[in-house]
């Protein structure tokens, strides 16, 4: 049974909220890593047109975030503020995601451009209707400082778990070669089945999150009284809300962190194959190690948050993680590590990677929880609860900053003199050395800026408790007339 908003949600509620993150992980994994390849290499759409379609959908989606966030903050229904959006997104998200990976038969090449634009826009918009309101629930299900960390830790854990599992399923079990298709990645039926399974998983995760938290609706915060608002007043309230200093700190920290993520995701292929010269089996083992990292992060984040506080904890493990990540590359550049091809080298790299990624994921968990704590801080200043706006703002910067890391990584490759498609034999020792320096320095720069931004976050355990007391006193005075 659910408990009061200030208390500890039950295990069923926490798991339901956490499993909802799997939908985010599955959708992002497909859109970020597979969609461009599927439409350009399998369906024959010009890569430039695919990129344009994804960009159009991304921009429209990013603009929709604050609209949905504000709308859900002010929604007045018998089902509360958040759940109507979550239920409304349930079927459209699953159907449009399925259609994205199952274009009409007989339609190929650039003729698919309108289909791709339409389906990706619909997927992103329908998913925003789920993701922003459901994420905002983390600040409503409990006001407890540490319980919010536990909730967001489960959310991020299932996002990583869901995204990784669907990726392994795709390449291990669906994209299999046949007599007619000797190279598995060109198996169109495998991609079609991937779309179906992913859509079912997204539908299931969204339904579990919505239904599993439904019983809390009577205890969730109600929308403010109905007001006659002009468009100018609405935007004035939005800008007043996001002017919160702690939100600005996390907004910029998220931007820098995503640039680092983009750099790492883009360059890891080059680092693993060209710099370390790992084979496919070793790279697959590195991928499987993400499961271990996610489990470790699920343990680390709540403990660190409870021991050090969220800001201090995020900065501490973040600084450790961001120092460790490029360290093996620097050690290789100075000739300290064992040679490529030795089993000792792979053991060192996979051990460091698992530990380091667990710290990075734990940092993400703490930052997500820190967003929730801004809600009461802002409510004291504005008199409004704006969970939707804050989580929409973080979602907004995530989407608009996706390309920044890729652009930075491309600059590193250009400076190193490496071209896409080149293998180990095509790279000179000088190019490999420049790749290592560019990878390490660019990551350290982005992550250092991220930590600097986090340092401007103002909310601590003590100030959060003080905010809750002040809000309780204000409510008592209002109730007294």
C-alpha positions in Angstrom: 0.0 0.0 0.0 1.2 3.5 -0.7 2.4 5.7 2.1 2.3 9.5 2.7 4.1 11.8 0.3 6.7 12.6 2.9 7.4 8.9 3.6 9.0 6.0 1.9 7.1 4.5 -1.1 6.7 0.8 -1.0 8.8 -1.7 -2.9 6.1 -2.2 -5.5 5.8 1.5 -6.2 9.6 2.0 -6.4 10.0 -0.9 -8.8 7.1 0.3 -10.9 8.6 3.8 -11.2 12.0 2.3 -11.9 10.9 -0.1 -14.6 9.4 2.9 -16.3 12.9 4.0 -17.1 13.4 0.9 -19.3 11.1 2.5 -21.9 13.5 5.5 -22.1 16.6 3.2 -22.4 15.0 1.1 -25.2 13.8 4.1 -27.2 17.1 6.1 -26.8 19.2 3.0 -27.7 17.3 2.5 -31.0 17.2 6.2 -32.0 20.7 7.1 -30.9 22.6 4.0 -32.2 20.6 2.1 -34.7 18.1 4.2 -36.6 20.6 6.1 -38.8 22.2 2.8 -39.8 18.9 1.0 -40.5 17.5 3.7 -42.8 20.7 4.6 -44.6 22.4 1.2 -44.9 19.4 -1.2 -45.0 16.5 0.8 -46.5 18.7 2.9 -48.8 17.8 6.4 -47.7 20.5 9.0 -48.3 22.4 9.4 -45.0 22.1 13.2 -45.2 18.3 12.9 -45.5 18.2 10.5 -42.6 20.2 13.0 -40.5 17.8 15.8 -41.6 14.8 13.8 -40.6 16.2 13.0 -37.2 17.2 16.6 -36.7 13.7 17.9 -37.6 12.1 15.4 -35.1 14.6 16.3 -32.4 14.0 20.1 -32.7 10.2 19.7 -32.6 10.5 17.3 -29.7 12.8 19.6 -27.7 10.4 22.5 -28.1 7.6 20.3 -26.9 9.3 19.5 -23.6 8.6 22.8 -21.7 5.1 22.8 -23.2 4.3 19.4 -21.9 6.0 20.1 -18.6 4.0 23.3 -17.9 0.8 21.7 -19.1 1.2 18.7 -16.7 2.1 21.0 -13.8 -1.3 22.7 -14.3 -3.5 19.8 -15.4 -6.6 19.4 -13.3 -8.3 16.0 -13.6 -9.7 13.2 -11.3 -6.5 11.3 -12.3 -4.2 14.0 -11.1 -1.6 16.0 -13.1 0.7 13.3 -14.4 -1.1 10.1 -15.1 -3.5 11.4 -17.8 -0.4 12.1 -20.0 1.2 8.8 -19.2 -2.0 6.9 -20.2 -2.4 9.0 -23.3 1.1 8.2 -24.4 0.8 4.4 -23.8 -0.6 3.2 -27.2 0.7 5.9 -29.5 4.3 5.5 -28.4 4.2 1.7 -28.9 2.5 1.9 -32.3 4.6 4.7 -33.8 7.8 3.0 -32.5 6.8 -0.2 -34.2 6.0 1.6 -37.5 9.4 3.4 -37.4 11.1 0.0 -37.8 8.4 -1.5 -40.1 8.1 0.9 -43.1 5.6 0.1 -45.8 6.5 -2.9 -48.1 7.7 -1.8 -51.5 8.8 1.6 -50.3 12.6 2.1 -50.3 15.3 4.7 -50.8 14.6 8.4 -50.5 10.8 7.7 -50.9 10.9 6.8 -47.2 12.0 10.3 -46.1 8.4 11.5 -45.4 7.7 8.3 -43.5 10.8 8.6 -41.4 10.1 12.3 -40.6 6.5 11.5 -39.6 7.2 8.4 -37.5 10.2 9.9 -35.6 8.3 13.1 -34.8 5.3 11.0 -33.6 7.5 8.7 -31.5 9.3 11.6 -29.9 6.2 13.7 -29.2 4.2 10.7 -27.8 7.2 9.7 -25.7 7.5 13.2 -24.3 4.0 12.9 -23.0 5.1 9.9 -21.0 8.7 10.8 -20.0 8.4 14.3 -18.7 5.3 13.7 -16.4 6.5 10.3 -15.2 10.0 11.7 -14.4 8.3 14.5 -12.4 6.7 11.9 -10.2 10.0 11.4 -8.5 9.5 14.7 -6.7 5.9 13.9 -5.8 6.0 10.3 -4.7 8.2 11.3 -1.8 9.8 14.5 -0.4 12.4 12.5 1.5 15.9 13.5 0.6 17.4 10.0 0.4 14.3 8.2 -0.9 14.4 10.4 -4.0 17.9 9.1 -4.7 16.7 5.5 -4.4 13.8 6.3 -6.8 16.1 7.9 -9.4 18.7 5.2 -9.0 16.2 2.5 -9.9 15.0 4.6 -12.8 18.5 5.0 -14.3 19.3 1.3 -13.6 16.4 0.1 -15.6 17.1 2.6 -18.4 20.6 1.2 -18.7 19.5 -2.4 -18.3 16.7 -2.1 -20.8 18.8 -0.3 -23.4 21.6 -2.8 -23.2 19.4 -5.8 -23.2 17.5 -4.8 -26.3 20.8 -4.0 -28.1 22.3 -7.4 -27.3 19.1 -9.1 -28.3 19.2 -7.3 -31.7 22.8 -8.2 -32.6 22.9 -11.6 -31.0 19.6 -13.2 -31.8 17.7 -11.1 -34.5 20.3 -10.0 -37.0 21.4 -13.5 -38.0 22.7 -14.5 -41.4 20.7 -16.6 -43.8 21.4 -18.4 -47.1 20.2 -15.3 -48.9 21.6 -12.8 -46.5 25.2 -13.8 -45.4 25.7 -10.7 -43.4 23.3 -10.6 -40.4 23.0 -6.8 -40.1 21.3 -6.7 -43.5 18.5 -9.0 -42.4 15.5 -6.7 -42.7 13.1 -9.2 -41.0 15.4 -9.1 -38.0 15.1 -5.3 -37.8 11.3 -5.5 -38.2 11.1 -8.0 -35.4 13.3 -5.7 -33.3 10.8 -3.0 -33.8 7.9 -5.2 -32.7 9.7 -6.5 -29.6 10.9 -3.0 -28.6 7.4 -1.6 -29.0 6.0 -4.3 -26.7 8.7 -3.7 -24.1 8.1 0.0 -24.2 4.3 -0.5 -23.9 4.9 -2.8 -20.9 7.3 -0.5 -19.2 5.0 2.5 -19.6 2.0 0.6 -18.4 3.8 -0.8 -15.3 5.0 2.7 -14.4 1.5 4.3 -14.8 -0.5 1.5 -13.2 2.1 0.9 -10.4 2.0 4.5 -9.3 -1.8 5.0 -9.9 -2.7 4.4 -6.2 -0.7 7.4 -5.2 -2.8 9.9 -7.2 -4.9 11.0 -4.2 -1.8 11.9 -2.3 0.1 13.6 -5.1 0.2 17.4 -5.2 -2.8 19.0 -6.8 -2.6 21.6 -9.6 -3.0 25.3 -8.7 -6.4 26.9 -9.0 -7.7 27.7 -12.5 -6.4 31.0 -13.7 -7.0 33.1 -16.8 -3.5 33.1 -18.3 -2.2 34.9 -21.3 0.5 33.3 -23.5 2.9 36.0 -22.2 2.0 35.2 -18.6 2.7 31.5 -19.2 6.1 32.1 -20.6 6.8 34.6 -17.8 6.1 31.9 -15.3 8.2 29.4 -17.2 11.2 31.7 -17.2 10.7 32.7 -13.6 10.8 29.0 -12.7 13.9 28.1 -14.6 15.8 31.1 -13.3 16.4 29.1 -10.1 20.2 29.2 -9.5 20.4 25.5 -8.6 18.5 24.6 -11.7 20.8 26.7 -13.9 23.7 24.8 -12.3 22.3 21.4 -13.2 21.2 22.6 -16.6 24.7 23.6 -17.6 26.2 20.5 -15.8 23.9 18.3 -17.9 25.0 20.1 -21.1 28.7 19.5 -20.3 28.1 15.9 -19.2 26.3 15.1 -22.4 29.1 16.6 -24.5 31.4 14.2 -22.7 29.0 11.3 -23.3 28.8 12.1 -27.0 32.6 12.2 -27.2 33.0 8.9 -25.4 30.2 7.1 -27.4 31.6 8.3 -30.7 35.3 7.7 -30.0 35.0 4.4 -28.1 34.8 2.4 -31.4 38.1 3.9 -32.4 39.7 3.6 -29.0 38.7 -0.1 -28.7 39.7 -1.2 -32.2 42.5 1.2 -33.2 44.0 2.3 -29.9 43.7 -1.0 -27.9 43.3 -3.3 -30.9 40.6 -5.4 -29.2 38.8 -8.2 -31.2 35.1 -8.6 -31.4 34.9 -11.0 -28.5 36.7 -8.6 -26.2 34.5 -5.8 -27.3 31.4 -7.9 -26.6 32.8 -8.7 -23.1 33.2 -5.0 -22.5 29.6 -4.4 -23.5 28.4 -7.2 -21.1 30.3 -5.5 -18.4 27.8 -2.6 -18.5 25.4 -4.9 -16.6 27.8 -5.2 -13.7 28.4 -1.4 -13.8 24.7 -0.7 -13.6 24.2 -3.0 -10.6 27.2 -1.5 -8.8 25.8 2.0 -9.5 22.5 1.0 -8.0 24.3 0.3 -4.8 26.8 3.1 -4.8 24.5 6.1 -5.5 22.1 5.8 -2.5 25.0 5.0 -0.1 27.1 8.0 -1.3 24.1 10.3 -1.3 23.2 9.3 2.3 26.8 9.6 3.5 28.1 12.7 1.8 24.9 14.4 0.5 24.0 14.6 -3.2 26.1 17.5 -4.3 29.2 16.6 -2.5 28.7 12.9 -3.4 28.2 13.6 -7.1 31.3 15.8 -7.1 33.4 13.3 -5.3 32.6 10.2 -7.3 32.3 12.3 -10.4 35.8 13.6 -10.0 37.1 10.0 -9.3 35.2 8.6 -12.4 36.3 11.4 -14.7 39.9 11.0 -13.7 39.9 7.3 -14.1 38.2 7.2 -17.5 41.0 8.6 -19.6 43.8 7.3 -17.3 44.5 4.0 -19.2 44.9 6.0 -22.4 47.4 8.4 -20.8 49.3 5.5 -19.2 49.6 3.9 -22.7 50.8 7.1 -24.2 53.6 7.2 -21.6 54.4 3.5 -22.2 53.3 2.2 -18.8 50.7 -0.5 -19.7 51.3 -4.0 -21.2 51.4 -4.2 -25.0 48.3 -4.6 -27.1 47.2 -8.2 -27.6 48.3 -9.3 -24.1 45.6 -10.8 -21.8 46.9 -8.6 -19.0 46.0 -5.4 -20.9 42.4 -6.5 -21.5 42.0 -7.5 -17.8 43.2 -4.1 -16.8 40.9 -2.2 -19.2 37.7 -4.2 -18.5 38.2 -3.9 -14.7 38.8 -0.2 -14.9 35.9 0.3 -17.4 33.4 -1.6 -15.2 34.4 0.3 -12.1 34.6 3.7 -13.8 31.2 3.3 -15.6 29.6 2.4 -12.3 30.7 5.7 -10.9 29.5 7.6 -13.9 26.1 6.0 -13.8 25.9 6.7 -10.0 26.7 10.3 -10.7 23.8 10.5 -13.2 21.5 9.0 -10.5 22.5 11.6 -8.0 22.1 14.4 -10.5 18.6 13.1 -11.3 17.7 13.2 -7.7 19.1 16.7 -7.3 16.6 17.9 -9.9 13.7 16.7 -7.7 15.0 18.7 -4.7 14.8 21.9 -6.7 11.0 21.7 -6.7 10.5 22.8 -3.1 13.3 25.4 -3.3 11.5 26.9 -6.3 8.1 26.6 -4.6 9.3 28.9 -1.8 10.3 31.5 -4.3 7.4 31.3 -6.8 4.5 29.8 -4.9 4.2 27.1 -7.6 5.2 23.5 -7.8 6.9 23.0 -11.1 8.2 19.4 -11.3 7.2 19.2 -14.9 9.1 22.3 -16.0 12.3 21.2 -14.2 12.4 17.7 -15.7 11.3 19.1 -19.1 14.2 21.5 -18.9 16.7 18.7 -18.3 15.1 16.7 -21.1 15.3 19.8 -23.4 19.0 20.3 -22.9 19.6 16.5 -23.4 18.1 16.6 -26.8 19.6 19.9 -28.0 23.1 18.9 -26.8 23.2 15.4 -28.4 25.1 16.6 -31.4 27.7 18.7 -29.5 29.7 15.7 -28.3 29.6 14.1 -31.8 30.9 17.3 -33.3 33.7 17.5 -30.7 34.6 13.8 -31.4 34.7 14.5 -35.1 37.1 17.4 -34.5 39.4 15.0 -32.6 39.3 12.5 -35.5 40.1 15.3 -37.9 43.0 16.6 -35.9 44.4 13.0 -35.5 44.0 12.5 -39.3 41.8 9.5 -38.9 38.9 8.9 -41.3 35.7 6.9 -40.8 36.1 3.3 -42.1 39.8 3.1 -41.5 41.0 0.1 -39.5 44.1 -0.6 -37.4 46.3 -1.1 -40.4 45.3 2.2 -42.0 46.3 4.2 -38.9 49.8 5.4 -38.4 51.4 5.4 -34.9 51.3 9.2 -34.9 47.6 9.2 -35.7 46.9 6.7 -32.9 48.9 8.8 -30.5 46.9 12.0 -31.5 43.7 10.0 -31.1 44.7 9.1 -27.5 45.6 12.7 -26.6 42.5 14.1 -28.2 40.2 11.6 -26.5 41.7 12.1 -23.0 42.0 15.9 -23.1 38.5 16.5 -24.6 36.9 14.2 -22.0 38.7 15.8 -19.1 37.8 19.3 -20.3 34.1 18.5 -20.6 33.9 16.7 -17.3 35.8 19.4 -15.4 33.4 22.0 -16.7 30.6 19.7 -15.5 32.0 19.5 -12.0 32.4 23.3 -11.9 28.8 23.7 -12.8 27.6 21.3 -10.1 29.6 23.3 -7.5 27.0 26.2 -8.0 24.2 23.9 -6.9 22.9 25.3 -3.5 20.6 22.7 -2.0 21.9 20.4 0.8 20.2 17.9 3.0 19.8 20.7 5.7 18.5 23.3 3.3 16.0 20.8 1.8 14.7 20.0 5.3 14.4 23.7 6.0 12.5 24.3 2.7 10.0 21.5 3.7 9.5 23.1 7.1 8.9 26.6 5.6 6.4 25.2 3.1 4.6 23.3 5.9 4.3 26.4 7.9 3.1 28.4 4.9 0.4 25.8 4.2 -0.7 25.8 7.9 -1.0 29.6 7.8 -3.1 29.4 4.6 -5.3 26.7 6.0 -5.9 28.8 9.1 -7.2 31.6 6.9 
